[in-house]
């Protein structure tokens, strides 16, 4: 891979990385063609995600790109450089809001600079309306870009506010939180034992006093982009690896055509029951973290192929899923009596798109519907080439040495940290999300705005509890009974301290995964105080973490897992709210300032994202495809500008 270089451009708080497609060159040509078609379907959803994350995002992106491409002034001028960085951030976050913190970016260039640049740019590159002037156009965009009080957060989870009205995500128009909750409560009143995910693929709009759902489908909202997605899914169908895979692709196309959520359920069931293919994908309106009420699915896409060697690890875990469920420390009433259809693989990402690009997950567990998981099982994947890129970028960066005083702990983490992190991710994705059950009559949406945080805490705690179990050594997954301590230490340090590098000064914790980690770390810290299970101490003006009793820490994880599972199983909203608001959202200002200062001296970017490889077709003289190769030379801005041109469907 002579053209591969892991790290690319860095800007703001972000470092761009690349991921390798190891083994891709050895795949059969038909498998490469399948990956290519699925990758095209993945890239065509990009504009949907931009629009979902804010109603002005597409216009702002297109305007900034027009200025960037046609600017005739000094490109080293500080305001142009500031605009370039702002554009880099907009590309990365699929809009004008931070991808993790959800707060709106503050531009370091002036409104007058942007006005002048727009007036002097190539007008053909601007998404002007019929008869609209550039001046009128920039008048519309100036407020969302420059007014910090106008739509300041993409997702606002603050307690006591109308989270629908106060969130800038583009899933609702003119409605209040109560109106949304009442609307979908009425829809779900007549649910049978195979309920649909009400509202998953619609924008809810209030017009003339009436509430209407605008469905995301061919012929509906986002139809222009979905037509391209469907075109490439139909192409992919011709290279399907078996009849079951061909069938679920057909069902997904039917869902995109009709918007029928019962068809989506059918697709999920078919998808989760197909196990023999080496190539798989996710494409659609899936995760609901971008909606403060946890109803609307952000569009995402990922194409993957199996990492055969590493999959042996996850197969061992999934083959023992019933043992893990039976020995869970939760109340037996909340356990699954029979775990069904848990399949787990380690895969390599081949293409990322939508809400999985450029920032992406390192593990996936689907489908999300609890009743489908209970009856038909789930698919879990850990994405090895993304994890590998993260690890490659982190080695030798000085982070551990700055935040861990005990050199023996540093050495232990160097030896076991990556392996334990992989296992924790496997346990989280393969078993944690699929564990436990809801009591009869409990709605999967009962926890409302706290549901996502509680679900991530549940899966993390499952992994934390079992990473220390001797069963992992017995199964050959670890070779040292104390290896788990590396994972315990880094998790607690991250939840109590180091993840604060991702929070802007003065802000609370907003993102569900960060809230989850803070909740767990602060809960066990507080509940272990009297027994001195762990401590935070100051030495030389720096705060460090010390764990004094790892066995007791595991007991605390068990107690919290039991409570979090109870909350989930019973739909106890008040208890969920108390846990999250008490332990998961608040930031100690003094500690935060210290952590930011220490981190800044390391000159590291707290966030990482990925540049996709370019899949290139090789053809013979007759135009037949003879091979498909992966090229890693495309730079970040080059890729983003190409995507904005080649995959522009909505603007």
C-alpha atoms as one frame of an Amber mdcrd trajectory, in Angstrom:
protein
   0.000   0.000   0.000   2.518   2.530  -1.165  -0.057   5.323  -1.385  -1.398
   4.861   2.167  -0.717   7.445   4.839  -2.750   7.224   8.043  -2.914  10.887
   9.022  -4.049  13.768   6.823  -5.066  17.342   7.581  -5.757  18.664  11.062
  -8.086  21.582  11.831  -9.923  22.966  14.871 -10.254  20.014  17.307 -10.134
  17.346  14.589  -7.485  15.065  13.092  -8.356  13.350   9.816  -7.260   9.726
   9.384  -7.439   7.077   6.680  -8.342   3.425   7.024  -6.856   0.519   5.081
  -8.896  -1.981   3.095  -6.740  -4.940   4.085  -7.593  -8.033   2.081  -9.747
  -6.145  -0.408  -7.338  -6.895  -3.232  -7.805 -10.628  -2.663 -11.616 -10.580
  -2.878 -13.321 -12.109  -5.945 -14.272  -9.588  -8.624 -18.009 -10.075  -8.013
 -17.491  -9.268  -4.320 -15.615  -6.111  -5.271 -18.468  -5.145  -7.607 -20.977
  -5.668  -4.802 -18.910  -3.461  -2.487 -18.596  -0.825  -5.210 -22.370  -0.638
  -5.830 -23.164  -0.559  -2.119 -20.535   2.156  -1.674 -22.206   4.317  -4.306
 -25.527   3.837  -2.516 -23.779   4.901   0.700 -22.340   8.102  -0.755 -25.643
   9.292  -2.232 -27.185   9.812   1.220 -24.807  12.575   2.260 -27.113  15.513
   1.477 -29.931  13.911   3.469 -27.834  13.919   6.629 -26.821  17.538   6.064
 -30.448  18.585   5.774 -31.563  16.540   8.773 -28.937  18.206  10.951 -30.214
  21.741  10.234 -32.498  23.427   7.726 -29.800  25.876   6.558 -26.916  23.422
   6.346 -27.023  22.636   2.633 -27.269  26.274   1.576 -24.461  27.267   3.918
 -22.209  24.447   2.726 -22.865  25.252  -0.925 -22.204  28.954  -0.331 -18.936
  28.356   1.497 -17.822  25.982  -1.250 -18.647  28.598  -3.892 -16.489  31.152
  -2.083 -13.689  28.638  -1.512 -13.567  27.645  -5.174 -13.834  31.080  -6.764
 -12.170  33.422  -4.252  -9.839  35.812  -6.093  -8.326  37.579  -3.091  -5.344
  36.706  -0.920  -5.826  33.093   0.164  -3.442  33.651   3.073  -5.646  36.451
   4.412  -6.655  35.594   7.983 -10.367  35.897   7.206 -10.161  33.571   4.217
  -8.174  31.082   6.308 -10.849  31.342   9.007 -13.550  30.688   6.419 -11.603
  27.654   5.183 -11.424  26.211   8.689 -15.132  26.891   9.197 -15.879  25.047
   5.943 -13.706  22.135   7.074 -15.783  21.936  10.238 -19.073  22.139   8.333
 -17.971  19.281   6.097 -16.919  17.219   9.085 -20.082  17.737  11.126 -22.553
  17.559   8.240 -23.588  21.090   9.124 -22.915  24.108  11.302 -23.167  22.290
  14.647 -20.403  20.420  16.440 -20.708  16.715  15.666 -20.369  15.749  19.348
 -21.258  18.744  21.488 -24.070  19.936  19.180 -23.293  23.625  19.793 -23.162
  25.979  16.812 -19.738  26.911  15.477 -18.595  30.493  16.013 -17.052  31.836
  12.778 -13.728  33.687  13.055 -14.420  35.663   9.878 -16.696  38.681   9.737
 -20.146  38.913   8.223 -18.920  41.681   5.946 -16.112  39.469   4.650 -18.596
  36.738   3.744 -20.942  39.252   2.117 -18.150  40.655  -0.014 -16.902  37.193
  -0.921 -20.375  36.024  -1.957 -20.954  39.171  -4.015 -17.703  38.524  -5.893
 -17.868  34.746  -6.269 -19.045  32.741  -9.252 -22.841  33.112  -8.951 -23.375
  29.901 -10.901 -22.004  28.028  -7.898 -24.561  29.540  -5.500 -27.883  27.786
  -4.842 -29.902  30.926  -5.637 -33.664  30.764  -5.923 -35.409  31.990  -9.054
 -34.910  35.753  -9.297 -32.972  35.819  -6.009 -29.943  38.100  -5.755 -26.730
  37.230  -3.937 -27.478  39.986  -1.431 -30.913  38.556  -0.650 -29.398  35.124
  -0.397 -26.747  36.091   2.128 -29.364  38.012   4.129 -31.114  34.691   4.740
 -27.935  32.914   5.816 -26.341  35.602   7.966 -28.491  34.912  11.013 -27.892
  31.139  11.254 -24.150  31.672  10.688 -23.418  34.764  12.764 -26.148  35.125
  15.417 -25.118  32.923  18.380 -28.614  33.118  19.900 -30.384  31.899  16.755
 -30.896  28.111  16.797 -27.772  27.664  18.969 -27.890  23.861  19.472 -28.604
  21.040  17.062 -29.830  18.859  19.943 -30.755  20.555  23.209 -31.217  18.077
  26.058 -31.379  20.614  28.887 -33.827  19.635  31.582 -36.969  21.744  31.761
 -36.890  23.153  28.214 -39.038  22.220  25.229 -36.377  20.068  23.599 -38.157
  20.074  20.241 -38.509  23.847  19.969 -35.008  24.455  21.337 -33.231  21.973
  19.036 -32.142  23.033  15.553 -32.256  19.541  14.040 -34.564  19.476  11.052
 -36.991  16.738  12.078 -39.838  18.990  13.180 -41.407  22.188  11.891 -43.669
  24.393  13.981 -44.454  21.820  16.664 -43.873  21.605  20.400 -42.500  18.709
  22.416 -45.930  17.971  23.877 -47.546  17.974  20.442 -44.951  15.485  19.190
 -45.324  13.220  22.212 -49.121  13.292  21.999 -49.067  12.676  18.237 -46.946
   9.526  18.496 -48.642   8.344  21.677 -51.892   8.324  19.724 -50.238   6.472
  16.844 -48.873   3.786  19.164 -52.119   3.328  21.116 -53.227   0.484  18.873
 -49.859  -1.229  18.493 -49.867  -5.002  18.316 -46.964  -7.228  19.339 -45.051
  -6.226  16.189 -45.029  -2.427  16.496 -43.423  -0.132  13.956 -40.942   2.582
  14.925 -43.408   5.447  14.741 -41.957   8.598  13.195 -38.625   7.006  12.252
 -38.668   8.191   8.620 -40.705  11.398   8.616 -40.580  15.113   9.275 -43.487
  16.196  11.480 -44.917  19.528  10.344 -47.659  21.750  11.747 -49.549  23.714
   9.094 -52.861  25.549   9.560 -53.164  23.949  12.985 -52.856  20.386  11.682
 -49.969  17.962  12.157 -48.722  16.147   9.058 -45.879  13.684   8.482 -43.741
  14.234   5.390 -42.371  10.783   4.580 -38.768  10.277   3.447 -39.171   8.092
   0.370 -39.125   8.085  -3.421 -41.645  10.699  -4.477 -41.591  12.211  -1.006
 -39.154  14.214   1.069 -35.521  13.450   0.133 -36.855  11.534  -2.862 -34.226
  12.907  -5.266 -31.406  11.435  -3.166 -33.263   8.222  -2.388 -33.743   7.554
  -6.118 -29.972   7.394  -6.520 -29.615   5.174  -3.447 -32.212   2.785  -4.846
 -30.539   2.784  -8.278 -27.298   1.511  -6.765 -29.052  -0.935  -4.433 -30.705
  -2.464  -7.477 -27.284  -2.682  -9.145 -25.891  -4.327  -6.010 -28.693  -6.883
  -6.049 -27.184  -8.380  -9.194 -23.993  -9.225  -7.271 -25.675 -10.469  -4.072
 -23.841 -13.356  -2.454 -26.965 -15.440  -1.867 -30.733 -15.391  -2.316 -31.384
 -14.173   1.237 -29.133 -11.175   0.726 -30.808 -10.453  -2.604 -34.185 -10.625
  -0.860 -33.367  -8.158   1.890 -31.951  -5.712  -0.653 -35.249  -5.970  -2.561
 -37.191  -5.360   0.650 -35.050  -2.326   1.480 -35.765  -0.938  -2.000 -39.483
  -1.550  -1.396 -39.253   0.338   1.898 -37.511   3.286   0.249 -40.206   3.253
  -2.441 -43.214   3.142  -0.133 -41.948   4.574   3.163 -43.967   1.848   4.900
 -42.525   1.107   8.340 -44.005  -2.406   8.348 -41.846  -3.038   5.289 -38.893
  -1.690   7.262 -39.625  -4.251   9.985 -39.724  -6.949   7.299 -36.363  -5.753
   5.992 -34.831  -5.793   9.500 -36.031  -9.366  10.085 -34.697 -10.575   6.730
 -31.422  -8.731   7.238 -30.779 -10.051  10.748 -31.487 -13.654   9.660 -28.965
 -13.642   6.805 -25.632 -14.914   8.162 -23.634 -16.506   5.370 -22.463 -13.514
   3.328 -19.008 -12.031   3.830 -20.170  -8.573   2.727 -22.873  -6.588   4.498
 -24.068  -3.020   4.806 -26.259  -0.589   6.707 -28.186   1.952   4.646 -31.090
   4.007   5.900 -32.700   6.038   8.656 -31.318   4.144  11.631 -30.000   5.749
  14.819 -32.121   8.258  16.727 -29.431  10.084  18.742 -29.865  13.174  16.548
 -33.467  13.637  17.710 -33.905  14.933  21.269 -36.950  12.667  21.627 -35.181
   9.639  20.172 -37.755   9.012  17.425 -36.347  10.208  14.087 -33.639   8.235
  12.334 -30.597  10.032  10.953 -29.550   8.718   7.545 -26.389   6.644   7.638
 -24.510   4.206   5.494 -21.606   1.823   5.896 -20.309  -1.006   3.713 -18.272
  -3.740   5.361 -16.563  -7.067   4.668 -15.503  -9.680   7.193 -12.159  -9.732
   8.942 -12.007 -13.526   9.077  -9.198 -13.913  11.603 -10.540 -11.404  14.119
 -14.091 -12.762  13.759 -12.979 -15.886  15.631 -12.930 -13.698  18.765 -16.473
 -12.388  18.382 -17.775 -15.820  17.359 -16.506 -17.166  20.669 -18.393 -14.437
  22.503 -21.650 -14.838  20.575 -21.517 -18.644  20.856 -21.583 -18.169  24.638
 -24.274 -15.471  24.670 -26.655 -17.550  26.789 -24.003 -18.092  29.470 -23.381
 -14.358  29.726 -27.105 -13.625  29.914 -27.717 -16.273  32.579 -24.856 -15.014
  34.769 -25.666 -11.334  34.478 -25.986  -9.550  37.843 -29.415  -8.135  36.905
 -32.726  -9.295  38.348 -33.693 -12.586  36.661 -37.054 -11.021  35.737 -35.197
  -8.735  33.344 -33.014 -11.394  31.686 -33.840 -13.168  28.452 -34.742 -16.776
  29.148 -33.486 -17.705  25.690 -31.059 -15.576  23.733 -31.844 -15.847  20.038
 -29.860 -15.230  16.903 -26.907 -13.278  18.272 -24.295 -13.075  15.532 -21.112
 -11.117  15.907 -18.334 -10.433  13.466 -15.265  -8.306  13.160 -15.427  -6.460
   9.872 -13.461  -3.965   7.850 -15.213  -0.832   6.684 -15.086  -0.348   2.913
 -17.066   2.918   2.722 -18.639   5.350   5.184 -21.528   7.730   4.558 -24.088
  10.041   6.129 -24.090  10.026   9.918 -21.235   7.481   9.824 -18.927   9.891
   7.953 -16.427  11.413   8.546 -16.910  10.708  12.271 -17.998   7.120  12.763
 -18.718   4.368  15.257 -16.235   1.541  15.796 -19.009  -0.956  16.495 -22.596
  -1.466  15.418 -25.440  -3.521  16.890 -28.719  -3.689  14.984 -31.673  -3.787
  14.552 -32.867  -1.339  17.189 -36.428  -2.625  17.623 -36.532  -4.565  20.907
 -39.198  -7.014  19.757 -37.230  -7.950  16.633 -34.099  -8.491  18.707 -36.022
 -10.662  21.168 -37.565 -12.900  18.488 -35.016 -12.895  15.697 -31.743 -11.800
  17.267 -29.250  -9.130  16.336 -26.144  -8.557  14.289 -23.132  -7.023  15.940
 -19.914  -5.906  14.341 -16.648  -4.452  15.528 -14.826  -2.528  12.799 -11.184
  -3.557  12.953  -9.616  -1.247  10.366 -11.122   1.853  11.996  -9.905   0.735
  15.418  -6.513   0.016  13.874  -6.284   3.530  12.450  -7.207   5.052  15.822
  -4.558   2.959  17.559  -1.918   3.788  14.945  -2.576   7.506  15.393  -2.498
   7.280  19.215   0.731   5.387  19.773   3.461   7.532  21.275   1.385  10.708
  21.506   2.168  11.301  25.216  -1.452  11.186  26.404  -1.067   8.332  28.887
   2.128   9.772  30.297   0.417  13.132  30.936  -2.703  11.811  32.655  -1.428
   8.654  34.394   1.209   9.150  37.080   1.731   5.474  37.922   4.308   4.178
  35.418   3.344   0.578  36.193  -0.225   1.332  35.096   1.076   2.957  31.906
   3.103  -0.162  31.148   0.111  -2.395  31.892  -2.118  -0.362  29.563   0.555
  -0.471  26.856   0.515  -4.262  27.110  -3.203  -4.982  27.452  -5.060  -1.768
  26.658  -5.779  -2.272  22.953  -6.772  -5.915  23.449  -9.103  -5.095  26.348
 -10.626  -2.154  24.499 -11.395  -4.459  21.570 -13.005  -6.960  23.920 -15.022
  -4.305  25.711 -16.315  -3.073  22.362 -17.191  -6.660  21.403 -19.055  -7.240
  24.668 -20.818  -3.877  24.365 -21.951  -4.421  20.776 -22.288  -8.203  20.560
 -24.018  -8.857  23.860 -24.665  -5.688  25.849 -27.186  -4.090  23.518 -28.871
  -7.437  22.947 -29.098  -8.399  26.606 -32.076  -8.055  28.921 -35.718  -7.569
  28.080 -38.547  -5.104  28.517 -41.403  -6.154  30.765 -44.691  -6.733  29.006
 -46.446  -3.486  28.160 -43.370  -1.270  28.563 -42.856   1.069  25.633 -39.349
   1.155  24.117 -39.716   4.953  24.104 -40.679   5.211  27.789 -37.400   6.869
  28.817 -37.829   9.640  26.211 -34.897  12.055  26.134 -32.868   9.839  28.486
 -33.358   6.618  26.538 -30.200   6.816  24.428 -27.935   7.534  27.400 -29.432
   4.737  29.488 -29.109   2.267  26.607 -25.437   3.109  26.051 -24.787   2.886
  29.809 -26.445  -0.523  29.878 -24.234  -1.871  27.090 -21.061  -0.307  28.539
 -21.762  -1.714  32.004 -22.366  -5.167  30.560 -18.934  -4.979  28.943 -17.256
  -3.591  32.051 -18.715  -6.301  34.272 -17.704  -9.167  32.002 -14.283  -7.901
  30.865 -13.136  -8.854  34.402 -14.734 -12.306  34.368 -12.481 -15.374  34.448
 -14.725 -16.756  31.712 -12.793 -14.652  29.192  -9.540 -16.353  30.153 -11.278
 -19.726  30.066 -12.493 -18.969  26.530  -8.997 -17.956  25.457  -9.931 -14.324
  24.853  -7.432 -13.058  27.446  -4.305 -14.698  28.796  -4.107 -12.794  32.075
  -6.832 -12.632  34.724  -5.795  -9.101  35.653  -5.674  -7.699  32.101  -9.103
  -6.125  32.639  -7.526  -3.579  34.986  -6.179  -1.727  31.950  -9.731  -1.272
  30.699 -11.092  -0.309  34.131  -8.447   2.341  34.654  -8.780   4.002  31.248
 -12.590   3.925  31.418 -12.760   5.580  34.838 -10.096   8.150  33.945 -11.952
   8.986  30.747 -15.377   9.272  32.387 -14.130  11.370  35.315 -11.578  13.525
  33.535 -10.134  13.123  30.109 -13.280  13.108  27.996 -13.715  16.702  29.175
 -11.258  17.717  26.445 -14.229  17.322  24.101 -16.348  19.894  25.941 -16.154
  23.627  25.299 -15.595  25.744  28.454 -18.865  26.527  30.208 -20.868  23.765
  28.505 -22.605  20.771  30.022 -22.249  17.280  28.600 -24.815  16.780  25.832
 -23.856  13.759  23.718 -25.401  10.434  24.807 -22.204   8.361  24.797 -20.316
  10.986  26.797 -23.198  11.295  29.259 -23.160   7.536  29.647 -19.441   7.413
  30.449 -19.704  10.319  32.886 -22.732   8.731  34.562 -20.964   5.420  35.124
 -17.663   6.894  36.309 -19.208   9.440  38.685 -21.762   6.965  40.081 -19.159
   4.348  40.989 -16.824   7.049  42.301 -19.480   8.448  44.643 -20.791   5.053
  45.731 -17.271   3.782  46.391 -16.169   6.748  48.499 -16.773   5.236  51.919
 -14.728   2.158  51.007 -12.035   4.199  49.223 -12.538   2.145  46.058 -10.906
   4.894  44.039  -9.720   8.431  44.506  -8.832  11.555  42.618  -5.722  13.175
  44.026  -3.486  16.116  43.202   0.244  15.852  42.748   2.440  18.637  41.440
  -0.625  20.692  40.556  -2.118  17.900  38.427  -5.143  15.707  39.118  -4.774
  11.950  38.780  -6.971   8.899  39.326  -6.039   5.972  41.562  -8.045   2.749
  41.775  -7.497   1.035  45.124  -9.892  -1.916  44.902 -10.576  -3.375  41.467
 -12.754  -6.192  42.841 -15.034  -3.741  44.615 -15.137  -1.582  41.506 -16.490
  -4.560  39.590 -19.148  -5.000  42.280 -20.167  -1.375  41.825 -20.425  -1.889
  38.066 -22.668  -4.887  38.788 -24.941  -2.864  41.104 -25.273  -0.064  38.583
 -25.910  -2.492  35.723 -28.715  -4.081  37.743 -30.302  -0.676  38.326 -29.900
   0.538  34.754 -31.423  -2.695  33.432 -34.329  -2.297  35.870 -34.898   1.246
  34.633 -34.874   0.043  31.030 -37.052  -3.013  31.667 -39.659  -1.141  33.699
 -39.540   2.085  31.694 -38.807   4.091  34.868 -38.489   7.593  33.427 -38.052
   9.372  36.772 -35.169   7.111  37.794 -33.531   7.544  34.388 -33.817  11.317
  34.666 -32.336  11.274  38.173 -29.354   9.140  37.143 -28.508  11.161  34.058
 -29.075  14.603  35.547 -27.200  13.771  38.774 -24.176  11.978  37.350 -24.062
  12.401  33.580 -24.309  16.052  32.568 -22.500  18.385  34.956 -18.898  19.526
  34.571 -16.554  20.629  37.356 -15.289  23.966  36.055 -11.931  23.893  37.853
 -11.104  20.346  36.793 -12.264  21.123  33.266  -9.903  24.083  32.978  -7.009
  21.994  34.254  -7.673  19.110  31.843  -7.951  21.473  28.874  -4.660  23.171
  29.780  -2.811  19.879  30.177  -4.232  18.490  26.962  -3.397  21.619  24.993
   0.299  21.160  25.808   0.226  17.780  24.025  -0.928  19.450  20.808  -3.417
  16.658  20.094  -6.826  16.769  18.447  -9.513  15.280  20.727 -11.616  14.095
  17.773 -10.748  11.894  14.832 -12.527  11.328  11.545 -11.932   9.413   8.363
 -11.278  10.056   4.701 -12.784   7.337   2.527 -10.661   5.407   0.064 -11.507
   5.922  -3.608 -12.669   2.722  -5.306 -11.333   2.840  -8.858 -12.654   0.757
 -11.748 -10.169  -0.865 -14.092 -11.576  -1.791 -17.500 -10.437  -3.604 -20.609
 -10.677  -2.230 -24.151 -14.268  -3.432 -24.434 -15.270  -1.485 -21.308 -15.615
  -4.557 -19.072 -14.583  -4.158 -15.454 -11.492  -6.261 -14.841 -10.663  -5.109
 -11.326 -11.523  -2.574  -8.627  -8.714  -1.082  -6.566  -8.556   1.094  -3.448
  -6.715   4.395  -3.720  -5.746   6.374  -0.603  -4.297   9.538  -2.105  -7.386
  11.761  -2.100  -7.052  14.607   0.408  -9.823  15.741   2.752 -10.899  18.927
   0.945 -10.546  17.217  -2.415 -12.876  14.436  -1.291 -15.434  16.773   0.214
 -15.600  18.969  -2.870 -15.902  15.919  -5.121 -18.744  14.520  -3.026 -20.528
  17.887  -3.118 -20.378  17.771  -6.912 -20.769  14.086  -7.739 -23.391  13.229
  -5.097 -25.439  16.444  -5.006 -29.111  15.512  -5.072 -30.965  17.964  -2.868
 -29.490  21.351  -3.817
